[in-house]
Amino acid sequence: MTSLPAAGAKKLGLVIDLDICVGCHACAVNCKEWNSGGHMAPLTDLDPYGPNPLGVWFNRVHSFEAGEGAESRTVHFPRSCLHCEQPACVEVCPTGASYKRAEDGIVLVNESLCIGCKLCSWACPYGAREYDYDAGVMKKCTLCIDKIYNETLDPVDRVPACVATCPVSARHFGDLGDPQSEVSHLVAERGGYALMPEMGYQPVNRYLPPRPRRDGNCEDRELSLAPAAPPAEGAHPFLRWIDRVLSR
């Protein structure tokens, strides 16, 4: 079995805001696009439009209905590798193919050592491991390691593909081992939490909970709009016509 390195100070990971994620799957699609030519490429897609599609996705988005009645809401839950501090997937690996980097805490797979036994996928309680049936090896999220350390890119672009593409900025990337980092401040301010901490694997990624629903009582609010000012006498005839059409 594979031993874990001594814990380092740097812990790169993701912070995901469940309050503003809209479930658009842009993170999953861009992750697939980048990694199809990146560190763990290729990512298999077998019969994608047939009755039995089979492929590798490092990022998946699940949607849930939470609450009841007026208090109900849809919560979109992105899921990927959490780069645990005590990753069971690494500890059960018989060949050392699954390993955790001491310098930044990222969990990776060495495909040249992987025998596709799937022990890591059975051990992972988060379902973050993906078996590539075409290559016969396990694959997983790398935090786009070939992107975040690419010095030919501008610093602002050295973030995982999923973070770069999120249209509502629901995903954040940084060093969660640094209490002064932006992601650490965000977690502290919003009460970010680890997924299933009772399991003892100490995931690095954090989720920001949905904010309480705003009070929907509108009785004391002024709902009517002030009437529009009449068009000036000297306004262009076309503009006066547009105003009459829109006022019907």
C-alpha positions as CSV (number, residue, x, y, z in Angstrom):
1,M,0.0,0.0,0.0
2,T,1.1,3.6,-0.6
3,S,2.3,5.9,2.2
4,L,1.4,9.5,2.5
5,P,4.0,12.3,2.5
6,A,4.4,14.5,5.5
7,A,1.7,17.2,5.4
8,G,2.9,20.4,3.8
9,A,1.9,24.0,4.5
10,K,0.5,24.6,1.0
11,K,-3.0,23.1,0.3
12,L,-4.3,24.0,-3.1
13,G,-8.0,23.5,-3.6
14,L,-11.4,24.8,-4.6
15,V,-14.1,26.7,-2.8
16,I,-17.5,26.3,-4.4
17,D,-20.4,28.7,-3.6
18,L,-23.6,26.7,-3.6
19,D,-25.6,29.8,-3.2
20,I,-24.9,31.1,-6.7
21,C,-24.1,28.0,-8.7
22,V,-26.7,27.9,-11.5
23,G,-26.0,24.3,-12.6
24,C,-25.0,25.3,-16.1
25,H,-22.4,22.6,-16.4
26,A,-19.9,25.0,-17.9
27,C,-17.3,23.9,-15.4
28,A,-17.8,20.2,-16.4
29,V,-17.6,21.0,-20.1
30,N,-14.5,23.2,-19.9
31,C,-12.8,20.7,-17.6
32,K,-13.5,18.0,-20.2
33,E,-12.2,20.2,-23.0
34,W,-8.9,21.2,-21.2
35,N,-8.1,17.8,-19.9
36,S,-8.8,16.0,-23.2
37,G,-5.5,17.5,-24.2
38,G,-3.8,18.0,-20.8
39,H,-2.0,16.0,-18.1
40,M,-4.4,13.1,-18.0
41,A,-5.4,13.1,-21.7
42,P,-7.2,11.7,-23.5
43,L,-10.5,11.4,-21.7
44,T,-12.5,8.6,-23.3
45,D,-16.0,9.1,-24.7
46,L,-17.6,5.8,-25.9
47,D,-21.0,5.9,-27.6
48,P,-21.7,9.4,-26.2
49,Y,-25.1,9.7,-28.0
50,G,-26.1,6.1,-27.9
51,P,-28.1,4.1,-25.3
52,N,-25.0,3.2,-23.2
53,P,-22.7,6.3,-23.1
54,L,-19.4,5.7,-21.3
55,G,-16.8,8.4,-20.6
56,V,-14.5,10.1,-18.2
57,W,-15.6,13.3,-16.5
58,F,-13.5,14.9,-13.7
59,N,-16.2,17.3,-12.7
60,R,-19.9,16.5,-12.5
61,V,-22.8,18.6,-11.4
62,H,-25.8,17.2,-9.5
63,S,-29.1,19.0,-8.8
64,F,-31.2,18.5,-5.7
65,E,-34.5,19.9,-4.5
66,A,-34.1,21.0,-0.8
67,G,-36.9,22.1,1.6
68,E,-40.6,22.1,1.2
69,G,-43.3,24.5,0.0
70,A,-42.4,28.1,-0.1
71,E,-39.0,27.3,1.5
72,S,-38.0,24.9,-1.2
73,R,-35.1,25.6,-3.5
74,T,-33.0,23.9,-6.2
75,V,-29.4,23.4,-5.1
76,H,-26.8,22.6,-7.8
77,F,-23.9,20.6,-6.3
78,P,-20.6,20.4,-8.3
79,R,-18.5,17.3,-7.4
80,S,-14.9,16.5,-8.1
81,C,-11.8,15.2,-6.3
82,L,-11.4,17.0,-3.0
83,H,-7.7,16.4,-2.7
84,C,-8.0,15.1,0.9
85,E,-5.2,15.5,3.4
86,Q,-5.7,11.8,4.3
87,P,-6.8,10.3,1.0
88,A,-8.0,6.7,1.3
89,C,-7.6,6.4,-2.5
90,V,-3.8,6.8,-2.1
91,E,-3.4,4.5,0.9
92,V,-5.1,1.5,-0.7
93,C,-3.2,1.8,-4.0
94,P,-1.0,-1.4,-4.3
95,T,1.4,0.1,-6.9
96,G,1.9,3.7,-5.8
97,A,0.1,4.9,-8.9
98,S,-2.1,7.1,-6.7
99,Y,0.0,9.6,-4.8
100,K,-0.3,12.9,-3.0
101,R,2.2,15.7,-3.7
102,A,4.0,17.1,-0.6
103,E,4.6,20.5,-2.1
104,D,1.0,21.5,-2.8
105,G,-1.3,18.7,-1.6
106,I,-2.6,17.8,-5.0
107,V,-3.6,14.1,-5.4
108,L,-2.6,12.6,-8.8
109,V,-2.4,9.3,-10.7
110,N,0.7,8.0,-12.4
111,E,-0.8,6.1,-15.3
112,S,2.4,4.2,-16.0
113,L,2.0,2.5,-12.6
114,C,-1.8,2.1,-12.6
115,I,-3.0,-1.5,-13.1
116,G,-6.7,-0.5,-13.2
117,C,-7.6,-2.5,-10.1
118,K,-10.2,0.1,-9.0
119,L,-9.3,-0.2,-5.4
120,C,-9.0,3.6,-5.2
121,S,-12.5,4.1,-6.6
122,W,-13.9,1.7,-4.0
123,A,-12.1,3.5,-1.2
124,C,-13.1,7.0,-2.2
125,P,-16.3,8.0,-0.3
126,Y,-16.8,11.0,-2.7
127,G,-17.0,9.1,-6.0
128,A,-14.3,11.2,-7.4
129,R,-12.4,8.5,-9.3
130,E,-13.0,7.7,-12.9
131,Y,-12.1,4.5,-14.7
132,D,-11.0,4.9,-18.3
133,Y,-12.3,1.8,-20.0
134,D,-10.4,2.6,-23.1
135,A,-7.0,3.0,-21.4
136,G,-7.6,0.6,-18.6
137,V,-6.4,3.1,-15.9
138,M,-7.9,5.3,-13.2
139,K,-8.1,9.1,-13.8
140,K,-9.2,12.0,-11.7
141,C,-9.2,15.8,-11.3
142,T,-5.7,17.2,-11.3
143,L,-6.6,20.8,-10.5
144,C,-5.3,21.4,-14.0
145,I,-1.8,21.1,-12.8
146,D,-0.4,21.7,-16.2
147,K,-2.3,25.0,-16.3
148,I,-1.8,26.5,-12.8
149,Y,2.0,26.1,-13.0
150,N,2.3,27.2,-16.7
151,E,4.5,30.3,-16.5
152,T,3.8,31.2,-20.1
153,L,0.3,32.2,-19.0
154,D,-0.6,35.4,-17.3
155,P,-1.0,34.9,-13.5
156,V,-4.7,35.6,-13.8
157,D,-5.1,32.7,-16.1
158,R,-3.2,30.2,-13.9
159,V,-6.4,28.7,-12.4
160,P,-8.2,25.4,-13.1
161,A,-10.4,25.3,-16.2
162,C,-13.5,25.0,-14.2
163,V,-12.8,28.2,-12.2
164,A,-11.8,30.1,-15.4
165,T,-15.1,29.3,-17.1
166,C,-17.7,29.7,-14.4
167,P,-20.1,32.5,-15.6
168,V,-21.2,33.5,-12.1
169,S,-17.9,33.1,-10.2
170,A,-19.2,30.3,-8.1
171,R,-15.8,28.6,-8.1
172,H,-12.6,29.9,-6.4
173,F,-9.1,28.5,-6.4
174,G,-6.3,29.1,-4.0
175,D,-4.2,28.0,-1.0
176,L,-6.5,26.8,1.8
177,G,-3.4,26.1,3.9
178,D,-2.7,29.9,4.1
179,P,-5.2,31.5,6.6
180,Q,-4.5,34.9,4.9
181,S,-5.4,33.7,1.4
182,E,-8.5,35.0,-0.4
183,V,-10.1,31.6,-0.4
184,S,-9.5,31.1,3.3
185,H,-11.1,34.5,4.1
186,L,-14.0,33.5,1.9
187,V,-14.5,30.3,3.8
188,A,-14.2,32.1,7.2
189,E,-16.7,34.8,6.2
190,R,-19.3,32.4,4.8
191,G,-18.9,29.4,7.0
192,G,-17.5,27.1,4.4
193,Y,-17.5,23.5,5.2
194,A,-15.8,20.2,4.3
195,L,-17.8,17.4,2.7
196,M,-18.5,14.5,5.1
197,P,-15.8,15.5,7.7
198,E,-16.9,12.6,9.9
199,M,-15.2,10.2,7.5
200,G,-11.8,11.5,8.7
201,Y,-10.3,12.1,5.2
202,Q,-9.9,15.8,5.7
203,P,-10.9,17.1,2.3
204,V,-9.2,20.3,1.3
205,N,-12.0,21.7,-0.9
206,R,-14.7,23.7,0.8
207,Y,-18.4,24.4,0.0
208,L,-20.1,27.7,0.8
209,P,-23.7,27.1,2.0
210,P,-26.7,28.7,0.4
211,R,-27.7,31.9,2.0
212,P,-31.1,32.1,3.9
213,R,-33.9,32.9,1.6
214,R,-34.9,36.6,1.6
215,D,-38.2,37.6,3.1
216,G,-40.8,37.5,0.4
217,N,-43.3,39.8,2.1
218,C,-44.0,42.6,-0.3
219,E,-47.0,44.2,1.5
220,D,-45.2,47.2,2.6
221,R,-43.3,47.8,-0.6
222,E,-44.3,50.3,-3.3
223,L,-44.8,48.1,-6.4
224,S,-46.2,50.6,-8.8
225,L,-43.9,52.4,-11.2
226,A,-43.8,56.2,-11.6
227,P,-45.4,57.2,-14.9
228,A,-43.0,57.9,-17.7
229,A,-42.4,61.5,-18.6
230,P,-44.2,62.5,-21.9
231,P,-41.9,62.8,-24.9
232,A,-40.7,66.3,-25.5
233,E,-42.6,68.3,-28.2
234,G,-39.5,68.4,-30.3
235,A,-38.8,64.7,-30.2
236,H,-38.1,62.9,-33.5
237,P,-41.4,61.4,-35.0
238,F,-39.9,57.9,-35.1
239,L,-39.1,58.1,-31.4
240,R,-42.6,59.3,-30.6
241,W,-44.0,56.3,-32.6
242,I,-41.7,53.9,-30.7
243,D,-42.9,55.4,-27.4
244,R,-46.6,54.9,-28.4
245,V,-45.9,51.3,-29.5
246,L,-44.1,50.4,-26.2
247,S,-46.8,52.2,-24.2
248,R,-49.7,50.0,-25.4
